[in-house]
Amino acid sequence: MDRIIKVGLVQQSCGKDIRNNIEKIKKNITKAANEGSELIVLQELHNSLYFCQTEEASLCDLAEPIPGPSTKEYGELAKQLGVVIVLSLFEKRAPGLYHNTAVVVDKDGSIAGKYRKMHIPDDPGFYEKFYFTPGDLGFEPIKTSIGTLGVLVCWDQWYPEAARIMALKGAEILIYPTAIGGVGTDSLEEQETQRNAWQLVQRGHSVANGLPVVTVNRTGHEDDPSGNTIGLDFWGTSFATGPQGEILAQFGKDEEGVKVVEINLSRTEYVRRGWPFVRDRRIDAYQDILKRYCK
């Protein structure tokens, strides 16, 4: 018997007012739930502007504990609506120690689990190493009332190792809250090439592991507070795939709102029988993958 779940993707722009952002998110979560979503995925660091365009220590005041105010507020909404929600929060673990953390709240409002972003970028406009300590929870799927979720975060998208380990540990779906876009120093043509590569690599994770993928990105323009650049134009184009990389739903670049998609979790069994990549892995010959470089 097919196991079909309805997944809601929430893509939106963010402004300076955190309370307004949260209310906008909650409205979209409610809309997704009313349209039948059982699982709702939000974008990376959704409560605020993407603050990593600059290195400013005072912005660490945005961080919060987990459990904390956001898990309480969104947890109450999850319980009210009877849905599972994937959050993306700036976690304050201890004074001066912070993580970029995805949190899954279950239908009863409880925290089902969390994942701390493992791969941390440090690029123009994306100075995340200044703020975030690399994750230390490993690649562990999170069990929920609607299935086992392989939750990763943004920059993790480029690493097949992360997706593979989640798959090997029993994830039924790969989920990526995301904040990625173009910087003004790149031409529009180059930005489009990068955006296509970003989507293509994740579709590759879907194919290689026989798993559906759900990726939710930010949209809109956000200024560089320092004034040193023209800021970031987030790519939007949040999407969901089936286990052969087929696109099931996709937003436009500047589109805001909710899309609800049906995903058949049982199809993984069918796909892996036809394309038995997991069966044919040569685990005896992969030692070099643990080296930084082989020459």
Secondary structure, DSSP 8 states (H G I E B T S, - for coil): ---EEEEEEEE----S-HHHHHHHHHHHHHHHHHTT-SEEE--TTTTS--GGGS--GGGGGG-B-SSSHHHHHHHHHHHHHT-EEEEEEEEEEETTEEEEEEEEE-TTS-EEEEEE-----EETTEEGGGT-----S-S--EEETTEEEEE--GGGGG-HHHHHHHHHTT-SEEEEE---EEETTS-HHHHHHHHHHHHHHHHHHHHHHT--EEEE--EEEE--TTSSS--EEEE---EEE-TTS-EEEE--SS--EEEEEEEETTHHHHHHHHS-TTTT--GGG-GGGGSS---
